[in-house]
Amino acid sequence: MLIAGQIGYALVPMIARGVMLGPDQPVILHMLDIPPAAESLNGVKMELVDAAFPLLKGVVATTDVVEACTGVNIAVMVGGFPRKEGMERKDVMSKNVSIYKSQASALEKHAAANCKVLVVANPANTNALILKEYAPSIPEKNISALTRLDHNRALGQISERLNVQVSDVKNVIIWGNHSSTQYPDVNHATVNTPAGEKPVRELVSDDAWLNGEFISTVQQRGAAIIKARKLSSALSAASAACDHIRDWVLGTPQGTFVSMGVYSDGSYNVPAGLIYSFPVTTSNGEWKIVQ
């Protein structure tokens, strides 16, 4: 299930092609949007039919939150109130409370028993906590926030710097919040080379860049994309959401960890009960914070 808008439009074909859940998993998409966008949402449904995706077994396009949430196994929450000129974050927050309150309640009552929830809409960590607050029966291990986009941005920067395939870089960490206060960490990151795995710090051999420009580039990447596109990240956010769910459901490769915004258990002295980005490994549909 997902909400339409820019990220939703980029995300639905990825899911329907098997990018999120693998090439053998049929899917039924539930798409939710606000009533003024109903006609546009129906247009997306028409396009999904026209694309004739073999894995797509059904599409529900609705403005009714109960219909959208009924029976879903995975909920990707990409809808939120956009921050407008002159608005403070706290103004956005109060609008999002009402949105996430109704969606949390519908998920709690109508989603599948073990539904996994990924919050993408900003402020993602806070929205995930609001959702947890208003859906107390959804296990905290089943609610997460997207920091995989920041994780992927960090991989991309290292790959460009070293002129290597991004698939050969692994184990960067994003700590904290999906915002400019996050901390991208390469201290455990490695690159697969013909001579075996090598630490990123050793290969880059420029601590000034790794401790300075690299961190600020990843932290400010969202703002840089808004400046360039005049729109926020959509394609990369949708791709990161697919990566997040794929690894959560299908598991991380041996020796690899990824970044997820999850409910803190007090690890690394992060106060318990916060939604915070940690390095995690996943198997059998469960995440575990790397210690």
Secondary structure, 3 states (H helix, E strand, C coil): CEECHHHHHHHHHHHHCCCCCCCCCCEEEEEECCHHHHHHHHHHHHHHHHHCCCCEEEEEEECCHHHHHCCCCEEEECCCCCCCCCCCHHHHHHHHHHHHHHHHHHHHHHCCCCCEEEECCCCHHHHHHHHHHHCCCCCHHHEEECCHHHHHHHHHHHHHHHCCCHHHEECCEEEECCCCCCEEECCCCEEEECCEEEEHHHHHCCHHHHHCHHHHHHHHHHHHHHHHHCCCCCHHHHHHHHHHHHHHHHCCCCCCCEEEEEECCCHHHCCCCCEEEEEEEEECCEEEECC
